[in-house]
Amino acid sequence: LAVRPLAAGPEFPIALLTSRTRALARADEMMRDQIRAACSAVLGGDKAKA
């Protein structure tokens, strides 16, 4: 599977690239929230929710 990262070509439309970047950013944000929740649960239970 040959994928040239950040290459805007005929097989890689810019619209698809931006929507994919947005989806990745959203997933990254959700993962960060889960990690933060897990860390606060480990560190101090529900009191450490920040």
N, C-alpha and C positions, 0 to 999 in steps of 0.2 A: 504494500500500500504506500504509494509515493505521494506524500502531501507536502507541498512547499509551504511552510508557515508564513502567514501574512503576505501571501502572493495573490494579488488581485488579477486573475486571468480569466479566460473564457470559462474554465471549469471551476473557478472560485470567485463568484460574483461578490461585489462589495457588500450588497445587502445581506447576503448569507453570512458573510464574515462578521458584519456588525451585530446581526441577531445572535450569532453563535457566541460572540464576545460578551454580549449582554447576558445570555443564558449562563455562560461560564462565571461571570461576575456574580450573578444571583446565586448560583450553586456555591461559589466560594464564600459568599456572605452567610448562607445557611450553615455551611460547614463550620465557619468561624463561630457562629452563635452556638452550635452544638458543642464545640470544644470549650467555649467559655462557660456554658452551662455545666459541662462535665467537670471542669476545673473548679468551679465554685462549689459543686456538690462534694468534690473530694476535699477541698480546703476547709469549708466551713458550713456545709449544708445550705439551707435556703437563706441563711442570713447574709451570705456573701454574694447575693445576686446584684451585680452591678453592670 
